[in-house]
């Protein structure tokens, strides 16, 4: 985290990092996801000195996540399903598409 970051952003960083690791991301990738998410939120709220146009005009990280996991969505992404299958040791996962991964992991629908 940058110097002088707020306690709220520190908590947000830790939460996003833990969530990414729970989904099966490596420690390095989890840190990258957390840093990018927090930096985008800082830019959107005017807490950073510089901000890209996509950081300020694109949908927020929370909205994007809500669309992916919210009611009526298609559920977890292929990458999330694959990571879970890898974690559980599902055989033949590399040859499976999203619907086959869902079935192999016991997801309904």
N, C-alpha and C positions, 0 to 999 in steps of 0.2 A: 504494500500500500504506500502511496506517496506520503511524504512528510506532511503533517498537519491534517491528515484525513480525519473525518469525524468518527466518533464511536459507532454511529449508525452505519456508516459505510464499512467499518471494520467488521461489524456483525453480519452485514449483508455479504461481504466477501467470504467469511467463514461458512455461512449457510450455503452459498452457491457452491463453494469448493466441496463441502461435505456431500451435498446432493449429487454432484457430478461423480464423486467417488462411489457413492451408493449405486449409481447407474452403471458402474463398471469401467469408468474412465481411469486412465493412469493418473498418478499423482501430478505429473507435469502438465498433462492435458487439463486436469481439474483446476490447477492454478491458473492456467491460461484462460479458461472459460470464466472463472471467477473475476479475474482482472479485467477482461473485456466487458463483462456485464456491469461491473461496478463503474468502470470508466465511462461507459455509455450513459449510465444513470446520472453520474456526476455532470457530464456534458449537457444532458437534457435539463437538468435543474440549475444550470449556470454556475456550478461549483468549480469548473475547470477554466484555465486561461484560454485554451483553444479547443475547438470542437469541429468535427467534420460535419458536412451537411447531412450525411446519412445518420449520424448520431442524433442530430436534433430533429430531423424530419421523418425518419423511419418510425415504425411502431416501437413502443417500449419493449424491453426484454420481458417484463411481466405479462404484457398483452400477448406477445408471441408465444410464451409458454402456456398461457391460458387457452389460446386457440388450439394448441397441440393436444392438451390433456383435458380440455373442458368437455362439457356435455355435448354430444352430437359430433364430436370429432372422430377421426379414424383411430384414435388411441395412440399408443406409442409408435414412434417412427421405426423404420426398418433398422436403422443403426442401434436404436435402443433395444429392440428385440434381439438383434444379433449379439449385442453385448451380454444380454441376460442369458441367451442360449450358450454362449461361450463360458460364462460363469458357471452354468449348471452342467456343462459338459455334454450338450446335445450333439449326437453324432450326425454327420451329414449336413450340418448347418450352413456350410459355405455354398451348397447347391440349392438351398431353399430360398424361395421368394418370401415376401412379407406375409402372405396368408398362410403359407406352410409353416413359417416360424411361429405365427400366432397359435396354430393348432398344436404344434409340438410343445409349446410352452403352456398349453391349457387355457388360452384366452378364449372367451366366448365371443360369438359373433362371426 
